[in-house]
Amino acid sequence: MAQYVAAIDQGTTSTRCIVFDHDGHVVCYDQKEH
């Protein structure tokens, strides 16, 4: 079973990635403007 899940949001002005652990807690978050 995977320990983490990454969600990527590709928007018009930025890209976000959030990593969740098995319990749904946010492990890491980053956002880059483009």
Protein Blocks (a to p, Z undefined) as FASTA:
>chain_A
ZZbdcdddddfkbccdddddfkopafbdcdddZZ
